[in-house]
């Protein structure tokens, strides 16, 4: 009997989590939570507390350029994407100093950096993303473990306990603690080792096509882009 269903109806929807998955590993920023107020506004307010005037559009562009520069430093390092608490603090110090390089002298920029470091350590600086929260619930309902694995630093450990849906995770892995950042294969190997499981039992859910999705697949994991 000829199949008269439209083509799009024949393929069954891919289940989530897929069969055989034991742990669903979530990226954090942009996947489960986002900064709120948005980063340029947080930077604008911290700068204003030091008497620096800056517009959010300019700050957005400067932040993006400074963030990319720090990523390039990690990619070009003798051991690419190796990290530590000191390197992560250095990243954010470097970003803040670059963003305000033309706007304030070094001691003032350093105070803005300290202000912003504290700001983003506060659970109140973040808000949940609905799609991510739904996927966390689906993972739990399916009997899978929920894990956080983020290019963040030790501040994430304190934030995660006080913020939905991060507080649903049984394990929190921050790059500064693992010693590796995504997209390094060693980041994914370190998570496997801590969980005591193999790549085929893991799926990463993330918002970054390169750092999350492509990197996880290169490590032999399944991956789901949060926008799909
Ligand atoms: Mg992200």
Boltz pocket constraint, residues with backbone or C-beta under 6 A from the ligand:
constraints:
  - pocket:
      binder: B
      contacts: [[A, 27], [A, 28], [A, 29], [A, 30], [A, 31], [A, 206], [A, 207], [A, 208]]
      max_distance: 6.0
